[in-house]
Amino acid sequence: MTNIKTENTKQTETKKTPPPPKKCLLAIGYPTDEPLTYRYETIGYFPTKTAAKKEIAERREKQPDLLFLILETNADPRAAVYQKFADALEQ
């Protein structure tokens, strides 16, 4: 069977809905005296990755050589890195 388009055929665009924002946990690594060694500090939970990136930008103004990790809060419970940072935040 073939589809035939006529002038009366209504053209519809399928609009994709954007995914909901993902909550995340931000941790920032500050350089130490040893080369390639960073000390990580858990900063907190953010409602979106954009909000976390804004916090990173503000901190980079003061210290440009920091590293960061943005971890989704709905991460796999077996994710050891996420759990370590989440536990540090609760202390």
C-alpha positions in Angstrom: 0.0 0.0 0.0 1.3 3.4 -0.9 0.6 6.7 0.9 -0.5 9.4 -1.5 -0.2 13.0 -0.4 -2.8 15.5 -1.7 -3.3 19.2 -1.2 -5.7 18.4 1.5 -3.3 16.3 3.5 -2.6 18.1 6.7 1.1 18.5 7.4 1.8 18.1 11.1 5.1 18.6 12.9 5.9 16.3 15.7 7.3 18.4 18.5 9.6 16.6 21.0 9.2 17.6 24.5 12.5 18.4 26.2 13.5 16.0 29.0 12.9 17.2 32.5 15.8 18.8 34.4 18.0 16.4 36.2 18.9 17.1 39.8 22.6 16.7 40.5 25.3 16.7 43.1 28.3 18.9 42.6 31.8 18.2 43.9 34.8 20.4 43.2 38.5 19.3 43.2 41.1 21.8 44.5 44.7 21.3 43.5 47.1 20.2 46.3 50.9 20.7 46.5 51.5 17.3 44.8 51.3 17.3 41.0 48.1 16.0 39.5 46.5 15.6 42.9 43.2 17.2 43.9 41.3 17.4 47.2 37.5 17.1 46.5 34.9 18.9 48.4 31.2 18.2 48.1 29.4 21.5 47.4 25.8 20.4 47.4 22.7 19.4 45.5 21.5 21.5 42.6 18.1 21.5 40.8 19.7 21.4 37.3 23.1 20.9 35.7 22.9 24.5 34.5 22.6 25.7 38.1 25.6 23.6 39.1 27.6 25.0 36.1 26.8 28.5 37.3 28.3 27.7 40.7 31.4 26.3 39.0 31.8 29.5 36.9 31.7 31.6 40.1 34.3 29.5 41.8 36.5 29.4 38.7 36.8 33.2 38.8 38.6 32.8 42.2 40.5 29.7 41.3 40.7 28.8 37.6 42.6 25.5 38.0 39.9 23.5 39.8 38.2 20.4 38.6 34.6 19.4 39.0 32.2 16.5 39.0 28.5 16.8 38.3 26.7 13.6 39.3 23.0 12.9 38.7 21.1 12.3 41.9 19.2 9.4 40.4 22.5 7.5 39.8 22.7 3.8 40.2 22.8 3.0 43.9 26.0 1.0 43.2 27.8 4.1 42.0 30.5 4.3 44.7 31.7 7.8 43.8 28.3 9.3 44.0 27.6 7.6 47.4 30.9 8.8 48.9 30.2 12.5 47.9 26.6 12.2 49.1 27.7 10.7 52.5 30.3 13.5 52.9 27.6 16.1 52.3 25.4 14.6 55.1 28.2 14.8 57.7 
